[in-house]
Amino acid sequence: MVQKKINLKNKLLKYFPLVLLYFSVLNEFDIDVSSIGLFSFNLPFIIIFYWSLKDPDQIGNGLIFFSGILNDVTLGYPIGVSSFIYLTIIAFAAYLRNITLRPNIYKDSLIFLIAIMFANSVNALILSYVFSIEINFFEIITNITFTFIFYFLFARIFNYLKPLGV
């Protein structure tokens, strides 16, 4: 009986990043307090970058691509835009993983900042010029800022969970 509880716990921890990613995508977990207009961050970007950097086998690229499709359906965006953005974040993480000899949270966060700035810029260009969707650049800058700040918190949480079997 104890062995079954341990097995269930290990399996739940193993799939935690994937479940968290899909939960955040399906619930529009782009934490946004629109009434205030000052607080917004993108949890899927943090999850995708961190796990693509630290353990790329944990969440496969195909599952991340599919989460982008689900995000587009949830937000009402043209199909494939979020998937493309998510794959660019994976590319930045893969580049950093391949050039880094000694991981460091500060180097990781700098590349993460560049990745989310690039991803949001490409996303805004695609949505505004190709699909003529109205873009609020102040919201994008706020989102980038808080996503970058919260990366440190979530990286610490994920680092704590890794030895537990995640």
C-alpha positions in Angstrom: 0.0 0.0 0.0 2.8 2.4 0.9 4.6 1.5 -2.4 1.4 2.5 -4.4 1.3 5.9 -2.6 4.9 6.6 -3.4 4.5 5.5 -7.0 1.4 7.8 -7.4 3.3 10.7 -5.8 6.3 10.2 -8.1 4.1 10.0 -11.2 2.2 13.2 -10.2 5.5 15.0 -9.6 6.9 13.7 -12.9 4.1 15.3 -14.9 3.7 18.4 -12.7 5.4 20.8 -15.3 3.2 19.5 -18.1 0.0 19.7 -16.1 1.0 23.2 -14.9 1.7 24.3 -18.5 -1.7 23.0 -19.8 -3.5 24.4 -16.8 -2.0 27.8 -17.3 -2.7 27.7 -21.1 -6.3 26.5 -20.8 -7.2 29.0 -18.0 -5.6 32.0 -19.8 -3.1 32.0 -16.9 -1.4 35.0 -18.3 -2.0 36.6 -14.9 -3.7 39.8 -15.8 -5.4 42.3 -13.5 -7.0 44.3 -16.3 -8.9 46.6 -14.0 -5.6 47.8 -12.5 -3.7 47.5 -15.8 -0.4 47.3 -13.9 0.1 43.7 -13.2 0.5 40.9 -15.8 2.9 38.1 -16.3 3.1 35.1 -18.7 3.5 31.8 -16.7 3.7 29.6 -19.9 6.8 31.5 -21.0 8.4 30.8 -17.6 7.5 27.1 -17.6 8.6 26.5 -21.2 11.9 28.4 -20.8 12.9 26.8 -17.5 12.0 23.2 -18.4 13.5 23.5 -21.9 16.7 24.8 -20.3 17.0 22.5 -17.3 15.4 19.3 -18.4 14.3 19.3 -22.1 13.0 15.7 -21.8 10.5 16.7 -19.1 8.1 18.5 -21.5 8.5 17.5 -25.2 8.5 20.1 -28.0 5.5 18.5 -29.5 3.5 18.9 -26.3 4.6 22.5 -26.0 3.6 23.1 -29.7 0.1 21.6 -28.9 -0.2 23.8 -25.8 0.4 26.8 -28.1 -2.5 25.6 -30.3 -4.7 25.3 -27.2 -3.6 28.8 -26.1 -4.6 30.2 -29.5 -8.0 28.5 -29.3 -8.5 29.8 -25.7 -7.5 33.4 -26.5 -9.1 33.5 -30.0 -5.8 34.1 -31.8 -5.1 32.7 -35.3 -4.0 29.1 -34.9 -0.3 28.6 -34.8 0.9 32.0 -33.5 1.4 31.0 -29.9 3.0 27.7 -31.0 5.5 29.6 -33.1 6.2 31.9 -30.1 6.7 29.0 -27.8 9.1 27.3 -30.2 11.2 30.5 -30.3 11.4 30.4 -26.5 12.5 26.8 -26.8 15.2 27.8 -29.3 16.6 30.4 -26.9 16.7 27.9 -24.1 18.3 25.3 -26.3 21.0 27.8 -27.4 21.7 28.7 -23.8 21.9 25.1 -22.7 24.4 24.3 -25.5 26.8 27.2 -24.8 26.7 27.1 -21.0 29.4 25.3 -19.0 28.2 26.4 -15.6 24.6 27.2 -15.1 23.9 30.5 -13.4 20.5 32.0 -12.6 21.6 35.5 -13.7 22.9 34.4 -17.1 19.7 32.3 -17.5 17.5 35.2 -16.6 19.3 37.6 -19.0 18.7 35.2 -21.9 15.2 34.7 -20.7 14.7 38.5 -20.8 16.0 38.6 -24.4 13.8 35.6 -25.3 10.6 37.1 -24.0 11.3 40.5 -25.5 11.9 38.8 -28.9 8.9 36.5 -28.5 6.5 39.4 -27.6 7.9 41.6 -30.3 7.4 38.9 -33.0 3.9 38.1 -31.5 2.9 41.8 -31.7 4.2 42.1 -35.2 2.3 39.1 -36.4 -0.9 40.0 -34.7 -0.9 43.7 -35.7 0.5 43.6 -39.2 -0.6 40.3 -40.5 -3.9 39.9 -38.7 -4.7 43.6 -37.9 -5.4 42.9 -34.2 -5.1 46.0 -31.9 -2.0 45.8 -29.7 -1.5 47.7 -26.4 2.3 48.1 -26.1 2.1 49.3 -22.5 0.5 46.0 -21.6 3.3 44.1 -23.4 6.0 46.1 -21.6 4.3 45.4 -18.2 3.9 41.8 -19.1 7.6 41.4 -20.0 8.7 43.2 -16.8 6.6 41.1 -14.5 7.4 37.8 -16.4 11.1 38.6 -16.0 10.8 39.4 -12.3 8.7 36.3 -11.6 11.2 34.1 -13.4 13.4 34.2 -10.4 10.6 33.1 -8.0 9.5 30.2 -10.2 13.0 29.1 -11.0 13.6 28.8 -7.3 10.4 26.8 -6.8 11.2 24.5 -9.8 14.8 24.0 -8.5 13.3 23.0 -5.2 10.9 20.5 -6.9 13.5 18.9 -9.1 15.2 16.8 -6.4 11.7 15.6 -5.4 11.3 13.8 -8.7 9.9 16.4 -11.0 
